Amino acid sequence: MEKFLNVPVTNEQKQLVSVLDVKLVEQASTTTVTLAYGSGKVTTITYTNALGAGVETYRDEVQDAIVEALATGWTNVAFDYLPSDAVTGIAIA
């Protein structure tokens, strides 16, 4: 069963980010969160404002949203993620 976070991105429409097979959610920098997948791919979510060193607010928000998304019924494929700061971009590598 596929699940996605529905993420609002500045100057773009909402983008879907897969939460299937996520193995690690990490605050990679003061402005980015990475989602590492079992396949080896990595999704990077970039935020507008930098957090202080050691602060992992964005990671906690994404991780909580993933848990909530996976807890929804199978017919709810996309879960709205409402970040506390604007998301400026999403990249997959």
matplotlib code that plots the C-alpha trace (Angstrom):
import matplotlib.pyplot as plt

x = [0.0, 1.6, 1.4, 2.5, 3.0, 1.3, 3.8, 3.1, 6.1, 6.7, 5.8, 4.7, 1.7, 1.8, 4.2, 3.8, 6.7, 6.6, 6.8, 6.9, 10.2, 11.6, 14.4, 15.7, 14.5, 17.4, 17.9, 20.7, 21.4, 19.8, 17.5, 17.1, 15.6, 16.5, 14.4, 16.6, 14.8, 15.7, 16.3, 19.2, 17.4, 17.3, 14.6, 15.7, 13.2, 14.5, 13.0, 13.2, 14.5, 17.6, 17.2, 19.9, 22.6, 21.3, 17.6, 15.7, 12.2, 11.8, 12.9, 10.4, 7.6, 8.3, 8.7, 5.4, 3.7, 5.0, 3.8, 0.3, 0.2, 1.0, -1.7, -4.4, -6.7, -5.6, -8.0, -6.2, -3.2, -2.0, -1.6, -1.4, 1.9, 1.7, 5.2, 5.9, 8.1, 7.8, 9.2, 11.2, 12.1, 12.1, 14.8, 15.3, 18.7]
y = [0.0, 3.3, 6.3, 9.9, 13.2, 16.0, 18.9, 22.5, 24.0, 27.8, 29.1, 25.6, 23.3, 20.7, 17.8, 14.2, 12.5, 8.8, 7.4, 3.8, 2.1, 5.1, 3.8, 7.0, 10.6, 12.9, 16.7, 16.9, 20.6, 23.6, 24.0, 20.4, 17.1, 13.9, 10.8, 7.7, 4.8, 1.1, 1.4, 3.8, 6.9, 10.0, 12.8, 16.2, 18.7, 22.3, 24.9, 28.7, 29.5, 27.9, 26.3, 26.5, 23.9, 20.7, 21.7, 19.0, 20.5, 19.9, 16.3, 15.7, 17.2, 15.0, 11.9, 12.6, 13.2, 9.9, 8.0, 9.6, 8.9, 5.3, 5.0, 6.1, 3.7, 2.2, 4.5, 7.6, 7.6, 11.2, 12.8, 16.6, 17.6, 21.2, 22.3, 25.0, 26.8, 27.2, 24.5, 25.9, 22.7, 18.9, 16.9, 13.2, 11.7]
z = [0.0, -1.2, 1.1, 0.4, 2.2, 0.4, 0.8, 0.0, -1.8, -2.2, -5.7, -6.8, -6.2, -3.5, -4.2, -3.2, -1.3, -0.9, 2.7, 1.6, 2.5, 4.4, 6.6, 8.1, 8.6, 9.4, 10.0, 7.5, 8.0, 9.6, 6.6, 5.2, 6.1, 4.3, 3.9, 3.1, 1.4, 1.4, -2.3, -1.7, -3.0, -0.8, -0.8, 0.5, 1.7, 2.0, 4.3, 4.2, 7.7, 9.3, 12.7, 15.4, 15.6, 17.1, 16.7, 14.9, 14.7, 10.9, 11.3, 14.1, 12.1, 9.0, 11.1, 13.0, 9.6, 8.3, 11.3, 11.0, 7.3, 7.8, 10.5, 8.1, 6.3, 3.0, 1.0, 2.3, 0.1, 0.5, 3.9, 4.2, 5.8, 7.2, 8.0, 10.6, 8.0, 4.2, 2.1, -0.8, -2.6, -2.8, -4.5, -5.1, -5.7]

ax = plt.figure().add_subplot(projection="3d")
ax.plot(x, y, z, "-o")
ax.set_aspect("equal")
plt.show()
